Amino acid sequence: MEQIRPLLLVDFHSAVLSGGNRRTYEILRLAKSEGIDYIVMTDMRSCRNAAKMFPAYLDTLSNYKVYMKNHGEKLSQISGLKQAFAYKNIFDSALAISRVAKEEDADLIVGSEELESLWASCIAGRYCKKPWTAVFQPTSDILQPSSSIGPLNATNTLKFVNQKASTKGLSFISRIGIAMELSIQLKTAEKSLMLSVSASVVEDFNFLDTRIKFHVIIPGNGIHPDKFAEETCTGQEYDAIFFARLIPEKGLFDLPPIWKQITKSIPKATLAVAGVTEDQKYVNVFLDMIKKFDLSQNIIFLGELEENTLIRSIKSSRSTLYPSVLDSFSLVTLESLACGTPVVAYDIAAIRQNFGKCDAVLRCPVKDNKSMAERVLSIIENEKLRKVLSEKAKEYSAKYDWRSVVRAEKEGYLKVIEYSRK
């Protein structure tokens, strides 16, 4: 087995379980057995956050050579100085990464698409003359394309930033700063071969910067087949389930109007809603919407569930309702399929590219509530069809497992090394 020693930058910014956090952990868990001997650079905050999500994380980390870095100085509250300190921290981080890469004779440096990690990886690679890359699985709405603007250049980047929901209410100076950082981010990504967890990332980034080159990791995400192999629930408890981070971008606020349409045909139809709360204000708005739409008897709010309980809930649902507009590779969809539960989702690139050939994933135009309701009804009103889709769902998900992801990740690293020699 060919061995490779990448220097991996590991940042768990929060203890909120997401697809990206899950992917990082699973790759670290299995990489050593597949010939990837990581040199890990991380910080204490990331370790604490990861340990909250994954109790075996510190044991997993003990398999590798680990370097701890300072999370960074407390930044000045003065806007200009704050930015200056942020850039200083990036350069300091790049110097530390470069030093470790040289001492450990790393084969390449691997970061993420976030500006600090991406820029530090690029600068460090130049310092120590090592190949570098970043794994793109963008979750920020700033990195999502706009059909009306693009590719981005010096004249339209600010206009692009101004359209984003996350910049509403920010000062003009702050939005200029975000636009400048986005430009730097894209220009930096042009300097090497980037890795993406899905062809949808490449499709999306072609709207932003056609000069960025990608290698697509296939498969980009996985599951633990044994966790979903238990006997399927015989009784159907919910007509549909939604489970994801409880934020608007994942479709949280789309649920009540969609489900109201469904109750016009099935007055007692039930939707279970589960997920991790990132900001309580979003949950409060959602609960108010349930009352406004008179759906208190139809939408059951479950909140955050333990993994086995969540799997049982998915299996006991006739369908999964997933109106997300923010994804690179949907673990929600993949886990639903592994449970034998058909999925109704918006026809975004991440769904189309990864599940377009799966009959058990029904796609609808984005923000088309009527279409979403009709697709859900087509499943829950036709038990024969649901059973057929359930079998197709399990068949499709069977090819996705984390060990295959790790092998594909390793292949991606080798492609980056080969690209650097050109």
C-alpha positions, 0 to 999 in steps of 0.5 A: 500500500502506497504511503503518503504524509499530508499535513492536515489543518484541522479546524472545528469552529464549533461543536455543531454537528454538520456534514463537514465536521462528520467528514473530517472526523471519519477521514481521520478515523480511517486514514491511517489504515489506508496509508495516509499518515497525517501530520495534524495541525490544530488548536485546543478549541477545535479539540474541545469542540470535536470531542463534544461531537465525537467522544472518540476524537482524542483517541483518533487524534493519538494515531497521528503526529499532532502540532497545536497552534495558538487560536490567535490573538484577541483582535482589536475592536477598531475595524482597521486594526482588527483586519490588520491583526487578522492578516498578521495571524494568517501570516504567522500561521503560514510560517508555523505550517511551513516550519512543520511541513519542512521538519516532518517532510510532509508530502503536501499541505491540506487546508479548507476553503475558508480564507484563513486556512486557504491563504495560510496553506498557499503561503506556507506551500510557497515558503517550504516549496511543498504542494498544497491544496484545500478541500472545498465543501462550502457552507457559507452563503458568500460562496454560493453562486448567483445566476444573475452575477458572475464570474466575479471581477473587480467591478461586480464582487461588491454587488454580489456580496450586497445580495447575500442574506448574511450581509444584510444590516452590515455597514458599507465598510464591512461589505467592502471588506467581505468583497475584498476577502472573497476576491482574495479567496478566489484568486488564491484558489487559482494557484493550485489544484483544489479538491471538491467533495462533489461535482456540484462544487465545481458547477457552482464555482464556475459561476464565480471563477472559471479559472479555479481547477478542481479534482472531484473526490468520488465518493465525496461523502459516506455512511456507516452501512452497519448503522442502517442495516437493522430491521426496518420499522414496520409501523410508519409514525410520520408522513415525513421527516426533516432533519438538518441544522435548524437554519433558514438555508437548510429550508427550516422556514420553507417547511410550514408553507409546504406542509400547509399545502399537504394538509389540504389533502391529508388534514392529519398529515404529520411532519417531524422536525429534528436537528441541531439548534445553531441560533435559538432565534431561528427556532423561535421564528419557526415555532411561531410559523407553526402557530401562524399556519395552524399546524400545531397538530401536524408539525412535531418538533423533536429538536436534537436527537441521539443518533440511533433515535434519529435513525429510527425516526427516519426509518419510521417516516414515509418520506424525507422533506428536504428544501435546502438551498445550501449543500455540497454533498447532502448527508441528510439525503444519503442517510435517508436513502440508507434508511429506505426513506425516499427524499423530496428535495429542491433541484439544487446542484448538490442534489442533482449532481449526487442523486440525479440518477436515484429514483428515490430522490424526487427533485422540485424547482427551488422555492416551489411549495406546490411542487414540493407538496405534490411530490410528498403526497405522491409518496405518502398516498401511494404505499406501493410506490413508496415501497418500490422507492424504498428499495431503490433508496437502499440499493443506491446508498449501498455504494457509499461508505467512509472507507471508499471516501478515504481512498478517494481522498488519498487519490486526490492528494496524489493528483495534487502532487502530480499537478504541482510537478507540471 
